[in-house]
Amino acid sequence: MSVTQVAAYAAPAPKAPLERTTVPRRPVGEHDVLIDIKYAGICHSDIHQVRDGWGEGIYPMVPGHEIAGVVAEVGPGVTKFAVGDRVGVGCFVDSCRVCAYCRAGQEHFCVRGATGTYNALDKNGDPTYGGYSTHVVVDENYTVRIPDALPLDVAAPLLCAGITLYSPLRHWQAGPGKKVAVVGLGGLGHMGVKIAAALGAEVTVLSQSLRKKEDGLKLGASHYYATNDETTFEKLAGSFDLILSTVSAPIGLDAYLGLLKVDGALVNVGAPEEPVALNLFSVIAGRKTLAGSMIGGIAETQEMLDFCAAHGLGADIELITADQVNEAYERVLASDVRYRFVIDASTI
């Protein structure tokens, strides 16, 4: 395959609606795979970036870092994949490969910065374009295998939402005997509940209201509390070993830190656009940890996919056509999706 134009949905400018267009894809190199994209998940990160919420973007911007598809062509040096293999691509498509973190399989912490699947510049200085498109060319070392047990549509969101929750749950050793709370039952949170429960932890959902309580319990939570009820924070004081906040708006960190046991951790995986306030006594008392976590490396992403396949864990999705993407963005902002929109790439 030579450099070619492929169909895609892109934002032509900051805050502009996405529209159908074409974008270039590079030739298939020595270690590249050409992926025929079947499905692309919609992440809240896409909305943040399309609307310049996290800083100035690169336009036209083709979002999408939850990519599931099938290998259509391989470069002559490829050893990990063959034509017809089911594969995925997550939030980054390259890194320096030589720093300590890259060598340790933590490419997402690359000292020079991993190359984003979209809204980034590759090593040649060309913009990267994401998964809201028909095809993508990716180095085999930044591509993962999707197990046969996982349907591609429900696997796509695992490439961001799945690994974003799996990584901190493993790092903070969620499992039998541990009490884990998930703040927010959305695209990220619903995967956190599923994975934490599969790891053997006792899971509680903390949501603004009880509107999704039935869903939360079906997903694997043992308990469900409304955070708009002030008595919740009194009842649950000192209860949890680990709290994962998935919300992308500022929350009262001090109140949530009060729900931790001694040596507990509050880990943020949602990324608000605004700064958040903190009283340091909330971490000093109880030797608590306020932390963050960001996706995972390639090896851990593959581990997560294999874990989800073994436990029958796919995302709960609403499949849409590409021309519904702008409506889907508004519905994400209104928390009107259970629980992840996925674009059928055949409609692009």
N, C-alpha and C positions, 0 to 999 in steps of 0.2 A: 504494500500500500504506500503510495506517495502522499505528500501533503495533500489533504483534501478538505473540502468543506462538508460539515455535517449539520443536520438540522438540530436546533436547540431553542430553548426559551431563555431569554436574557432580559435583564434590566438595562435599558440604554443609558440611564442616568440615575443619580441618587433619588430614591423615593418614587421613581417612575414605575408604572405597572410593567410587569414582564410581558414580552411579546415574542412571537415566533421569529426566528432569524436563522442564520447559519454562522458557524465559527470554524476556524481551521483546526485540524488535528495533524500532528507531526507524523512523518513516516515511521513505520515500525522499525526500531533499531535492533541492534544485536541482542539485547536482553529485554525487549519490550513485548507486551501482549496487546493485541487489539481486542477490545471487549465490545461485544454487541450488548448494549445496555437493555435490560428487560424492565427493571424497576428502579426508581429513585425516590428515597424518602424525603419528606419535607421536615427540616429541623428548624427550631426557633432561631438558631444561629444564622440560617439563611436570611431570615427577615431582618435581624440585626444588621447584617452586612449589606444587604441590598439597600437598606435605608440609612447607611452610614452611622449606625448607632454605636459601633465600636471604633470609629475613626474613618478616615477618608478611604474610599474603595477604588477599585480599578474597573472602569466601564468601557464597553458593555460587560456586564457581569452575568455569567451563567452559574447559578448556585447549584448546590447538590453535592453532599459528601456522604451519602448513604446509597451506595451504588451496588446493585446486584445484576449480574449478567452472565454471558457465556463467551468463552474465548473463541474469536473468529479467525485469528491469525497469530502466529508466534514468530519472533525473530530467530535467526539461525543459532544463537547461543543460549536460547531458553532451555532450561532443564526442569523447571518446577511445574510447568503446565503444558497441556496439549490442546489442540483445537477441540472444542466441545465441552471442555471443563467448565464447571459452574464456579464462578469467582465473584469476589467482592472487592470494593475499594472504599476506604474510609476517609478520614479527614486530611490526610497528607499523602503526597505521591513521591517525595524525595526528601533527602536530608544529606548532611555532609559525609556521613558514613565512616568518619575517622575519629570523631571525638569520643570521649569515654562513654557518653550516654548512648550514642549510636552503636558502639561496639558491644554495649551491654544489652542491646535489644530494647532500649528506651528512646527510640528515634524521635518520639514526640517531644522529648526534652533536649533535642539537638542544640548544642551551644550556638551554632550559627543560625538556628531556626529551621525547623522543618518546612518544606514547601507545601503550602496549602493546596488542596485539590482544586480550589477555585479562589479567586481574589488574591492571587499571588503571582510572582514572577519566577519562572523556572531558571535553570542554570544558564540558559541562553538569553535570558532577559525577556522572554516571551510570556504573555499572560497565560495563566492556567484557567481552564474552563471546566466547570463541574458536570454533575450527573444529569441535569435537566437537558439531556441530549441523547442522540441515538447511539453514539459510539465514543469511546475514549481510548487513548493509548497510554499505558502505564508500565513502568519497569516491573518485571516479575517479582523483584524483591520487596515491592510495596503493594503487592496484590495478595489476597488471601483466598483460601479454598472454602467454598460453602458446602457443607456436608449434604449428601443426598436427602437426609431426613428432614432438612429444612426447606420448605417451599421458598422460592426466590422472593416472592412479594413480601412475606412476613420476615424474611431474613434481612432485607435491605436496611430497615431501621437499626438493626443490631450493629451496623458498621459505625454508628455514632452513639445512639442512645444505649445500645447494649454494652459496648465497651466502656462508655462513660460511667456506668453504674457498676459494672463488673470489677473494674480496676480498683476503686476504693474499697469495695466490699472485700476483695481478696487482700488488699494491702493492710487494712485494719482488722483482718482476721474474723470476719463475720462467719458465724457457724453455730453449732449446738452450744447452748448455754449463754449465748449473746443476745442482748435485746437491742434491736435496730429499729430506728424510726425513719420513715421517708417523708419528707416535707413536700407536699404537692403531688397530686395523682394525675400527671399529664403524660406526654410522650416519653420523658425521661423516668418519671416517678413510677409509672406502671411497670417498666422493666426492672426498676430497683426492687419493687415488691416481689416480682416473680423470681429474680435471681437470689435475693436474700433468703426467701423461703426455701428455694431449692438447695441453698447452702446449709440449711438447717437452723437458721436464726429464728427467733421469735420476732415477728414484724408488726409494727404499728404504723398506720398512716396518719399523718397530721395534715389536714386539709382545711381550707377556709370554712367549709360547711360540710354537712353530712350528705350532700347531694349525691356523691358517688360512693357512699358507704357500701352498698350492695356489691358494686364492682370491686372495690378494694378487698373485700373479704373473699370474693371468688378468685381473685388474682393470687391470694396466698397470705394476706394479712390476717393476723389473729385479733387485732384491735383497730379501731378507727375513731379518731377524735376530731372535733371541730376547733380550729384555732380562733374563730370569732367568739368562742365562749371562754371568757377569762378564767373560769374555774378549771379549764383544761390544764393550764400551766401550774395551778396549785395541786391538782390531783396527781400530775405526772412528774412533779419536781424530783430530781435525782434518780430517774428511772432507767436511763438508757446508757449503753456502752458506746453506741455510735448513732449519730444523726446525720443523714444525708439530705441536704437542702437542694432541691432541683429547680427552685423557682428563679425566674429571671428578673424579678423585681426586688427591691430592698426589703428585708425582713428585720424584725427586732432581734438582733443577734443576742442581746443580753437575756431576753426572755427564753430563747431556745437553749442557750448555754446553761440556764438554770435547770433544764430537764436532764442534764447529763449526770452520771455517777462520777465519783472521783476518778481521774485519769481518763474520762470519756473524751470523745472527739466529735466536734461538729464540722463536717466536711461539706464545702460548697462546690457543687458542680454546675449550678445555674450561674449565669454571669450577668448581673444587672448592669445597665448602662450608667447608673449613678453610683457615687460613693456611698458606703454604708457607715453608720456610727457604731462605736464600741466603747464600753466602759471596761477598762482593763481588769478591774476587780472581778469581772465575770469569768476571766480565765485564771486569774491568780488563785481565787478561792476554788479549791478542788483540783488544782493542778490539771486544768482542762486544756484541750488543744482546739484551736480554731484553725482549720486547714482548708486547702483547696485540692482539687484533683482534675486532671485534664486527659481525657481519652485514655489510650494505652499504646504500647509499642506493637509492632507487627506480630511478634510471637505471642504476646498476651491476647491480641485480637483473635488470632487463630485458636488459642486456648478457649476463649470465650465462646466462639462459634461452635467448637466441639462440645463444650459444656452444655450450651443451649440445645444442640441437637440431641445430646444424650438424655436431657430432661424434657424434651418436647416444648421448648420455650421459644416461640416466635413472638413478634410484636402483634398487638391488637391494632389492626389497620382499617382505614377507609380508603379504598382504591378509587382514584380519580383519573380523569383524562387531563392532558396537558393544558387544555384551554380553560380548565377550572382552577389553575394555580393561584391567580390573584384573589379569587373568592376564598380559596383555602387559606391564604395568608390572613385574611380578615377573620376567618373562623378560628385560626390558631390564637390570634390575639384576644379573641373573645372566649377562649377555653372551650370552644364548641367542636371538639373532635375526640373520639374514643378509638385509639389514643394517638395514632400517628397517620398522617396523610401519606400515601404512596402514589407516585405518578406512574401510570402505565406508559412506558417509553414508546410503545408502538403507536401511541396517539400523537407523538411530537411532530 
